[in-house]
């Protein structure tokens, strides 16, 4: 992984990160809402941080601002810097650290960024809007939140009927006015019991009759004549991603099943978005890879998503490899593998005190291997550099699409070093396989040279 100081990179704007999963490697990036603007994917996540001294909930979610990231290939991501911060929004309670899951849409020549937070007046949460001329900002927050919304996790659906609908909280939905800053006057109203009191609420609840235990984070989209309401909910102890379908943006919706199972390590939350980019559908979600002992600090990930012929969604499995074609002439983090041998190979953190340093691949059995798919060698490579170390020395073979293209000898030593080997017959997009022939080895990354 890149050895760049976290304190420096968080302050930089326009920095570029190479990514598999997680896709953002220098800061936490939960609740990733992805949108396609002008041929690029823009991701608007919430920004988990470690609780500062003036925040008394040390074991809870803590978010003070938002960044936006973009990519034209889903591999190289640019951080455009901070776009909204809690203490520069007029209606937000100072130092509330509650800038939770946002969304952003384009309409009428402007970009509308929707975000929840704790308001100065009253309790609970409200949803505000910030407006910009470009998808990366600068965004200017409106002085007041949207009246009629008391909740979190906004998502805006621009439907084929010409209207824009906003979803929030546990699947509540209302139509927006054309100005995108107010709820429409013709929205239905419902009387809802909240604890011991009844409240009149604008819009409708789209999750009635659906699995909805602790449901949150709705994401709605339209595809092939169907509206999809996708959302996290707690099935047993942690969240799954489920979905329902309708012919009407405000429902009623029919539950269809799961998009993603519970997190494999027991991380409590998941939160997601779904887009079509260059003809392929993708699921963006989060997992606590950089904070395995703290599930309130999460990181954004991507997987491909597929539909069945009847419009239902196939179950998506989490991977380390993620998506995108990797450039052979940049650092290839083989620890984000496509496949790994059952014995003699594993993944460990480079530095458990700073997990943003990333991981290393550890192999200590003959013929142990890792595979890493979709590496672009362009017109060819002449040399490979393996950043590695070995206690007693090691020999490593590298294959591309099953053909051996290089051998690397790693000398014995206590520190990581660069060890090289000549490459032959590697051009175009290939799947890599790194195999341990002899000894033991720890590999940070491999990189090819022309």
Secondary structure, DSSP 4 states (H G I P E B T S, - for coil): -----HHHHTT-SSEEEE-SSSS--SS--EEEEEEEETTEEEEEEE-B----TT---TTS--B-EEEEEEESSSSEEEEEEEEEEGGGSTTBPTT--B----EEEEETTEEEEEEEE-BSSSSS-EEEEEEESSTT---EE-SSPPTT---S--EEEE-TTS-EEEEETTTEEEEBPTTSSSB-TT--EEEEEETTEEEEEESEETTTTS--TT-EEEEEEEETTEEEEEEEEESSSSEEEEEEEESSTT---EEEEEEE---TT--S----EEEEETTEEEEEEEE-TT-TT-TTS-EEEEEEE-B-TTSPBPPPPP-SS-SSPEETTS-B-TTS-SEE-SSSEEEEES-TT-GGG-EEEEE-STT-EEEEEEEE-TT--SEEEEEEEESS-EEEEEEETTEEEEEEEEPPEEEEEEEEEE--S--SEEEEEEEEEEE-EEEEEEEEE-
